[in-house]
Amino acid sequence: MMLGLLLARAGIDVTVMEKHADFLRDFRGDTVHASTLRLLDELGLGAQFAALPHRMIEGVNATIQDTTLHIDLRRLPGPHKHIALVPQWDFLELLATAARREPTFRLLRSTEVLGLTRSGGKVTGVRYRDADGVEKQMHAHLTVACDGRSSILRQDAGLATRNFGAPMDVWWFRLPRHADDLHGLNGVFQFGHGCALIDRGDYFQIAYLIRKGADAAMREEGIESLRREITELVPWLADRVDQLASFDDVKLLDVQLNRLRRWYADGLLLIGDAAHAMSPIGGVGINLAVADAVAAARILAGPLRTHSVTRRRLAAVQARRWLPAAIIQRVQRTVQDRAIAVAIGNPEGLREAPRAVVLANRFPALRAIAAYGVAIGPLPEHAPDYARR
Ligand SMILES: Cc1cc2nc3c(=O)[nH]c(=O)nc-3n(C[C@H](O)[C@H](O)[C@H](O)COP(=O)(O)OP(=O)(O)OC[C@H]3O[C@@H](n4cnc5c(N)ncnc54)[C@H](O)[C@@H]3O)c2cc1C
């Protein structure tokens, strides 16, 4: 949606296809980071974004075997010193509304892409099923696959993927939050369990870590077993765990961590999760997908105007965005392997807090780097001049 908006502001004919009729899906990523908030300001959308119902995270806390690390975001450089939590459907509708003001933009909802069309080895567009269920084709000078971690276009393109694996999956659920409960984002790892509590105002969105592939067996144990584990991990939630009536209230996120070796082919570019599925650690997937879109728009708007998008220009998008994705995935892999795999892999969990946490507690500069890494990230992107309002 971000790429559609930017290209439309460059006067380029752009069609975004979305298979669902709306953006209303619960437990998609809802974090909008400081660098994306600044981007929205540059696009003249800051005030509209601020008017959306949102919650601000100004600090991230992690409690690991009784050692607590506090990362303060209020000292970040730039105007936004927090991460905003906004329902993703509101954020996407905001972008869609802004894009619709451009005469060259078209959003086709209830439109499912089925695969690529090719001519002489070059991707020439997509096959899709329209809102009436009719199969059609659309020709395009450039097709951008931004269809997420289960990308059908990535599969169709047959591009090689590096899979890094993950030791955990995530259960998502809600529990009520009282006014005097913890604020911001809080992670707790103790006794062989781990979870993150995200303050959403009157409820906590909870990401509860389970061993990879253990979903079915753990559901067999019944909801009471989950309630018990939560109470053991976060004792003050004992008064409300009964609100989890059954496993129908618990959604599984199959954690994937992978990256394409090449993000493009003739006539095709992949960005966001389709190019690099991110682990939920740090909640940075949206930020990265948006940054990919901005880089793609900046690098490709000129060649798209003259219908001269070459493989070299597509390679330039990957060259720009590969490093931030690779750095963040490297950090996620380290946290997964060194901390999470041990923390949830045996009943005692980690015997003590990892060295990095102990060091960060000692040196404020390390905490400042962590705050920058999470809320802004490597190589933040800025709106191209043509898109600024
Ligand atoms: C449960 C969960 C929680 C997460 N929490 C966070 C978080 O807190 N913070 C964060 O930053 N990231 C989070 N993430 C990751 C984040 O959602 C992704 O990294 C980010 O949304 C990637 O953006 P994207 O545009 O590449 O793909 P997506 O957001 O996945 O968007 C892909 C879009 O393509 C559409 N689509 C797919 N296939 C087709 C098709 N064949 N035809 C037409 N349309 C199609 C989908 O409906 C969807 O709208 C979470 C992910 C999950 C699953």
The ligand as an SDF file (V2000), in Angstrom:
LIG
                    3D

 53 58  0  0  0  0  0  0  0  0999 V2000
    0.4410  -12.6070   14.1630 C   0  0  0  0  0  0  0  0  0  0  0  0
    1.4900  -11.6300   13.6760 C   0  0  0  0  0  0  0  0  0  0  0  0
    1.9170  -10.6070   14.4950 C   0  0  0  0  0  0  0  0  0  0  0  0
    2.8940   -9.7120   14.0590 C   0  0  0  0  0  0  0  0  0  0  0  0
    3.2600   -8.6710   14.8750 N   0  0  0  0  0  0  0  0  0  0  0  0
    4.0840   -7.7100   14.3900 C   0  0  0  0  0  0  0  0  0  0  0  0
    4.3220   -6.5130   15.1100 C   0  0  0  0  0  0  0  0  0  0  0  0
    3.8070   -6.3160   16.2140 O   0  0  0  0  0  0  0  0  0  0  0  0
    5.1190   -5.5840   14.5470 N   0  0  0  0  0  0  0  0  0  0  0  0
    5.6790   -5.7530   13.3110 C   0  0  0  0  0  0  0  0  0  0  0  0
    6.3800   -4.8470   12.8370 O   0  0  0  0  0  0  0  0  0  0  0  0
    5.4720   -6.8610   12.6200 N   0  0  0  0  0  0  0  0  0  0  0  0
    4.6710   -7.8300   13.1030 C   0  0  0  0  0  0  0  0  0  0  0  0
    4.3980   -8.9250   12.3580 N   0  0  0  0  0  0  0  0  0  0  0  0
    5.0270   -9.0470   11.0500 C   0  0  0  0  0  0  0  0  0  0  0  0
    4.3710   -8.0700   10.1200 C   0  0  0  0  0  0  0  0  0  0  0  0
    2.9620   -8.2240   10.1280 O   0  0  0  0  0  0  0  0  0  0  0  0
    4.9470   -8.2920    8.7140 C   0  0  0  0  0  0  0  0  0  0  0  0
    6.3680   -8.3020    8.7700 O   0  0  0  0  0  0  0  0  0  0  0  0
    4.5130   -7.1670    7.7990 C   0  0  0  0  0  0  0  0  0  0  0  0
    3.1090   -7.0390    7.8170 O   0  0  0  0  0  0  0  0  0  0  0  0
    5.0010   -7.4710    6.3920 C   0  0  0  0  0  0  0  0  0  0  0  0
    4.3460   -6.6290    5.4940 O   0  0  0  0  0  0  0  0  0  0  0  0
    4.0990   -7.0940    4.0120 P   0  0  0  0  0  0  0  0  0  0  0  0
    3.3680   -5.9550    3.3730 O   0  0  0  0  0  0  0  0  0  0  0  0
    5.3460   -7.5840    3.4070 O   0  0  0  0  0  0  0  0  0  0  0  0
    3.1360   -8.3600    4.1150 O   0  0  0  0  0  0  0  0  0  0  0  0
    1.7120   -8.5110    4.7940 P   0  0  0  0  0  0  0  0  0  0  0  0
    1.4630   -7.4890    5.8310 O   0  0  0  0  0  0  0  0  0  0  0  0
    1.6040   -9.9450    5.1600 O   0  0  0  0  0  0  0  0  0  0  0  0
    0.7130   -8.1860    3.6230 O   0  0  0  0  0  0  0  0  0  0  0  0
    0.4990   -9.0670    2.5590 C   0  0  0  0  0  0  0  0  0  0  0  0
   -0.8320   -8.7050    1.9670 C   0  0  0  0  0  0  0  0  0  0  0  0
   -0.9850   -9.4110    0.7550 O   0  0  0  0  0  0  0  0  0  0  0  0
   -2.2760   -9.9760    0.7210 C   0  0  0  0  0  0  0  0  0  0  0  0
   -2.1830  -11.1790   -0.1060 N   0  0  0  0  0  0  0  0  0  0  0  0
   -1.5200  -12.3170    0.1720 C   0  0  0  0  0  0  0  0  0  0  0  0
   -1.6240  -13.1880   -0.8480 N   0  0  0  0  0  0  0  0  0  0  0  0
   -2.3470  -12.5580   -1.8000 C   0  0  0  0  0  0  0  0  0  0  0  0
   -2.8010  -12.9360   -3.1020 C   0  0  0  0  0  0  0  0  0  0  0  0
   -2.5130  -14.1320   -3.6120 N   0  0  0  0  0  0  0  0  0  0  0  0
   -3.5290  -12.0490   -3.8070 N   0  0  0  0  0  0  0  0  0  0  0  0
   -3.8260  -10.8240   -3.2980 C   0  0  0  0  0  0  0  0  0  0  0  0
   -3.4420  -10.4220   -2.0730 N   0  0  0  0  0  0  0  0  0  0  0  0
   -2.7130  -11.2810   -1.3420 C   0  0  0  0  0  0  0  0  0  0  0  0
   -2.6120  -10.2870    2.1730 C   0  0  0  0  0  0  0  0  0  0  0  0
   -4.0100  -10.3720    2.3710 O   0  0  0  0  0  0  0  0  0  0  0  0
   -2.0060   -9.0800    2.8770 C   0  0  0  0  0  0  0  0  0  0  0  0
   -2.8850   -8.0020    2.9890 O   0  0  0  0  0  0  0  0  0  0  0  0
    3.4460   -9.8520   12.7900 C   0  0  0  0  0  0  0  0  0  0  0  0
    3.0280  -10.8930   11.9570 C   0  0  0  0  0  0  0  0  0  0  0  0
    2.0480  -11.7710   12.3880 C   0  0  0  0  0  0  0  0  0  0  0  0
    1.5670  -12.8650   11.4590 C   0  0  0  0  0  0  0  0  0  0  0  0
  1  2  1  0
  2  3  1  0
  2 52  2  0
  3  4  2  0
  4  5  1  0
  4 50  1  0
  5  6  2  0
  6  7  1  0
  6 13  1  0
  7  8  2  0
  7  9  1  0
  9 10  1  0
 10 11  2  0
 10 12  1  0
 12 13  2  0
 13 14  1  0
 14 15  1  0
 14 50  1  0
 15 16  1  0
 16 17  1  0
 16 18  1  0
 18 19  1  0
 18 20  1  0
 20 21  1  0
 20 22  1  0
 22 23  1  0
 23 24  1  0
 24 25  2  0
 24 26  1  0
 24 27  1  0
 27 28  1  0
 28 29  2  0
 28 30  1  0
 28 31  1  0
 31 32  1  0
 32 33  1  0
 33 34  1  0
 33 48  1  0
 34 35  1  0
 35 36  1  0
 35 46  1  0
 36 37  1  0
 36 45  1  0
 37 38  2  0
 38 39  1  0
 39 40  1  0
 39 45  2  0
 40 41  1  0
 40 42  2  0
 42 43  1  0
 43 44  2  0
 44 45  1  0
 46 47  1  0
 46 48  1  0
 48 49  1  0
 50 51  2  0
 51 52  1  0
 52 53  1  0
M  END
$$$$
